Amino acid sequence: MMAVEIRENDFSPQMEMCKLESLFIPILCIWPKHILPSRFCQLRVGFVFFICSLQLNSLSIVHGVRCRDKQRKESSRLQAVNRKLTAMNKLLMEENERLQKQVSQLVHENAYMKQQLQNPSLTNDTSCESHVTTPANLRDASNPSGLLSIAEETLTEFLSKATGTAIDWVQMPGMKPGPDSFGIVTVSHGCRGVAARACGLVNLEPTKIVEILKDRPCWFRDCRGLEVFTMLPAGNGGTIELVSMQMYAPTTLVPARDFWTLRYTTTLEDGSLVVCERSLSGSGGGQSTATAQQFVRAEMLPSGYLVRQCEGGGSIVRIVDHLDLDAWSVPEVLRPLYESSRVVAQKMTTAALRYIRQIAQETSGEVVYPLGRQPAVLRTFSQRLSRGFNDAISGFNDDGWSVMGGDGIEDVIIACNSKKIKNSSNPASAFGAPGGIICAKASMLLQGVPPAVLVRFLREHRSEWADYNFDAYSASALKTSPCSLPGLRPMRFSGSQIVMPLAHTVENEEILEVVRLEGQALTHDEGVLSREIHLLQLCTGFDEKSMGSCFQLVFAPIDELFPDDAPLISSGFRVIPLDIKTDGVPSGRTLDLASSLEVGTTAQHASGDGSQDDCNLRSVLTIAFQFPYEIHLQDSVAAVARQYVRSIVSAVQRVSMAISPSRSGLSTGQKIISGFPEAATLVRWICQSYQYHLGVDLVSHSDEAGESLLRMFWDHQDAVLCCSFKEKPVFTFGNQMGIDMLETTLIALQDLTLDKIFDEAGRKALHAEIPKLMEQGYAYLPPGVGLSGMGRHVSYEQAVAWKVLGDDSNVHCLAFCFVNWSFV
């Protein structure tokens, strides 16, 4: 008899019939002919029932095995969850005990203050005074005994912050509590400097966690470098290190910070690992005098990490960061960046906890990335993108950066670095053209613009601000052929943008992706050339619920093959909120720029889309773009880069006006009046003067006044612009079509002068008509071509200029109306 092998995946009706037929074929060959077929049919049916009973028994066995496997997996998962809950419960109990101590201390202090107020004669009684932590008297750091004494004091003060009541900790706004939360994050209240603390459970061994946290440049993106100058053994098996750390500047408007610290690593009696750190007195610290001039020495008060292993695996981690960043050395508008404990919590404390949690998930196999790339490789790409962008913003001299001369307008900083390419350590990944890098960077203050919305718009609507030619020019540096200036091979962006995600952090705070841009050749000869550009892009904090302190869009051109050692020239945007939003509630605004600018949609969104916090939100935007250059084209590339960044600034201003809740949440008339209180009066003067000089109405129903006239003027079909009546006229006001024609905003309009919007022929025609304008009060200008604020050519069929008279009949300004204008 043949043996039948039954497998789990073979139980289907079709397969079973095939198996039965295959069993009976050899039986029919040897079946005696004198036995009736009916008898054979009876035996066949019996055999089928026998096989089916075997199948049912096998199915029950397999089902039992599956159930047991499922039970084991479920039991293992529940045990892991139980261990996590137990550890978190223990952490919460310890936190509760600390809070009870803090409450008792506050009750004592309150009772003492009442006693002092009731009986002033007891002022000399200090028996009830609370313990006040004072800065340690730093002893001589030149000998090991002095360093050990400083280390022990640092350990004591750090533990009192991590587990005691040395600092009045308050809950970090926006962080949800509970066992499934990120952790317990608190910030300081009423202490010297800024401090933050985070407690959480991480599924890694304590030694591994300490190793990662001590390597601060790998997880702290603002850390430029960390160097250990001296390492000494301590008597209890620990180590003492003298460390120099440098931080990048967050924007071009402030200098960078550095620290000179003592770091003490030891093990407590209960087996917990401790790494504590504090600044040493003096200005020394392992860096040259030339380098030190670009840094402001900051102070680190006792800070560090406390790591304790949990039963059943994992560790409880406590992180404390306590800094004095010398906020008085920066402009007042930027001091919130250095005076807010929440900024420290977001940039350092929670960043460290998130990073080790990310490593834990990658180690356990919970995170799998596409394209078969290793997590460490993708993390390296993210770090290189961020580091390249930070290098461009800070522009340190010892990295080879030097500032080039400007064109008299200091809105854009141009820096040059010839060292960046020449000293490439990997010849295979070096750039094809000898020369260097030109960086054009600028910073500006934004009012009422949600950073997350702005970054998301810049990410999803690249055609609103980017020029495909510059992306293609930067991408050409990856080829062996020499670079050429933009414009020699004109291309345009087709609008096709394909995004391929690569990796993301645990809470999607940061996304790494590849963006493919497709261009269109403007000439037939260029059609055979490659039109695709690939960018490696890092997006941080694009979610409106994000509690991050920095919102970034950083990208760099890469080769189509995407090698791991590809050179990266980082460019992009960084938005840092100065008034940190705490509610984290999304506003639900559209990202469609066109619909945001429409009058009909603005009225629909008037009912509470933007909160008052959004309207008052201030942030600083930093833009930095890098371009490779050949040595003989340095000045040309610098001029083109300066103009390109200026065009990006104008585009961002236009986008900001559209997405700002203080603009899009109001009606059109209110929008203008909110920025220009005298707008209604000025519009009345403009319309009255036009009717006085030309004898016709500029708008229908010009006898209207107030908001009605303002709305009609704003919606007028022709571009109307006003400029000051001075020796060098500057634009001061305009309607929607006028602002669109100049590709600017009501605020940025005042940066444009009258002579800049006309070409040479237009300026000659204007100068020829000025005497007539002064004599009769108006003049007609012939058709011509002008320039927008972004440098684009604008044609118009006719232009009318007239003098705007005030109520006192004096000339207030000049007005221009451009008829049937269009971009060339």
C-alpha positions, 0 to 999 in steps of 0.5 A: 500500500502506498504511503500518503503524505499529508501537508498543511497546505494540501487540504483543498477539494481539487487537490484531494480529488487529484490525489484520490485519482492518482491512488486508484490508477495503479489499483485498477491496473492490478484489479482482478477482472472477475470482480464486478465493477459495482463491488469496485465502486463500493470499495472506492467509496469506502476508501474515500471515506477512509481518506476523508477521516484521515484528513479530518484527523490531520486537520484537527491536529494542525488546528491544535498546533496552530492554536498552541503556537498562537497561544504561545505568541500571545502569551509571549506578547502579553508577558512583554506588555506586562513587563513594560507596564510593570517597569512603567508603573515602577517609574511612575511610582518613583516620579510620584514619590519625588512629587510627594517630596516636592509637595512636602518641601513646598508645604514646609517653605509655605509654613516658614514664610507664613511664620516669617510674616507673622513674627518678623523677629524670627528672621534669623531662625534658619531651621526651616529653610529649604535646601537650596542648591548652589553652584559648586566651588570648582576646585583646581582642575589641574590635578586628579584629586581636584577633578575627582572632587568636582566629579563627585559634586557633579554626581550628587547634584545630577542625581538630585535633579534626576530623582530628587527635588533640586529643580521644580519640574513641570509637565511638558505641554503637549506630551500625553501621559500613559503607558503607551506614551513616549515617556515622561517629559518635564521642563524646569520652572524658575531655576537658573538657565534652562533645563529639561528631563525625560524618563522612559523605558528602552529595550536595550542593555544599559551599557549599550544605551550609555555608549550611544548617549555619550556619542552625542554627534550621532543623535544631537543634530546641532552638535558639530563635534565632540572631542575628549582631550583627557581621560583619567581613571577614577578610584571606584572604577569610573572614568573622568574625561575633559570634553570639548563640544561645539554646537552649530548656530541655528540661524545666520543671525546668531553665533554658535555655542561651545562647551568645556566640560568634565564628564564622569562615568560611574556605577552606583551601588544598585548597579545603575550606570551614570554619566554626569557632566558639567562645565569647568571654569575658565575659557580653555578648552582645546580649540584654537584662538581663531576658531574660538572667535566664532563661538560663544562659551556657554555653560552646562550645569550638572546634567547627564544620564541615569540608566537602570536595568529592568527585570526581564530586559530593557532599561529605565533611562533618565536624561537631564539637560541643564544649560545656560546658553548666554541668551544676552549675547543674541538679539532680543527677538531671538532670545526665546531660542535660548531662554526656553526650557521647551526648546532644550527638551525638544532639541536635546532631551527628547531627541536622545530618548527618541534616538535610542528607542529607534535603535532598539526597534531596529535592533529587534527587527520591528523596523524594516526599510525598503530597497534592502538598505540597512538602517545604519546606512539610512541614518548616516544619510540623514546625518550627512544631509543635516550636517551639510546644511548646518555647515552651510549655515554656520560657515566656520572658518576652519571648515574652509568657508570665507564670506565674499563681498556683496553687491551693496544690499546685505540681504543675502550672504555669499560664502565660498569654500574651495576646501570642501571639494579639493580635500575629498577623502574618497576620489571615487566620490569626488566632484568632477569639476575642480573649484569649490562650493558657493553658498547663498544664505539668508534669514528672515522673520515670519509673522503668523505663519505656522511652520509645519504648514509652510514646510509641508507646502514647500515640500509638496509644491516645489514648482512654486519656488524652485527653478529646475535649471538650478537643480540640474546645475547642482546635479551636474556636479555629480557627473564627470563632465564639467559644470555649466552656468544655469541658462546655457541649457534651459529646462523647465520643471514639468510638474512631475514629482515622484516621492519614494520614501526610504525611512522614518523615525518612530513617531514620524518626526523625520522622513528620509525620501528620494524625490524624482523630478522630471524636466522638459527641454525647451529646444529640440536639440536638448530633448535627447538629454536626460531630463530626470533629477534625483534628490535625497530629501530630509523633512522634519516636523511637517506635521502640525501636531508636531512638538518639534523646535525645528521644522526643516526641508533639506535636500541634495542631488544624488546619482540615479544609482544612489551609492552609499558614498554619494557626495551630498551638497545640502540645501534647503529651509529651516523654520524655527518658531520663536513663540512655541505653540503648545496645543498641537491642534491642526488648523486644517488649512488647505495647501492649495496656494491658488485657492488660498488667494481666491476671494471666495474661499477666504470668506469660507474659511473665516470661521475659526480656521486659524487660532489666535496662537497661529495669528500671533506666531513668530518664527525665523526662516533660514534659507541656504543653497549651495552650488558647485563652481569651477574656479574660473566661474566663481564670480558668475556663480556667486551672482546667479546664486544671490539672485536665485536666493532672492527670488526664493525669498520673494516666493516664500513671502508670497506663500506665507501671505497665502497660508497665514491664518491672519491673512487667509482667515479674513475677508479681503477688505479686512486683510488689507486694512489689517496691514494698512490702516490708511488703506480705505482713505488712500483708495478713496484718494486714488479713485477721486484723483483718477476721475478728476484728471481723466474724467472717467471712473476707475471703478464702477460705483466710485461714489461708494466709500469705506469697505465697499470701495476698498473691495472693488479697488482690490478686485479691479481687473487691471494692475494698480500700483502706488509709489511715493512722490520722491526723488527715488519713488518706492512702491507703497500700495497696490491692488491684487492684480498689481501685487500679482504682476510684481510677484510680491506681497503688500509688505515686500512691495515696499522693497521695489523702486519704480525704475526697477520694474521698467526696462530701458525702453520703458524708463525712457518712455516714462522720463519723456512723459514726466513733464506732461504728468507734472503739468496736466496731472496724468500721462499715458505710457506706450506698450512695453515690457517690465520686470517683476520682483522675481525678475520675470518679464511682464508685458502690458498694452498700456499704462496710465500714470496720474497724481494722487491728491489728498484732501488738502489738494497736495500730491500724496503719491503717484499711481499707475494702472497697467492694462492687459498685462501678462508674463512673457 
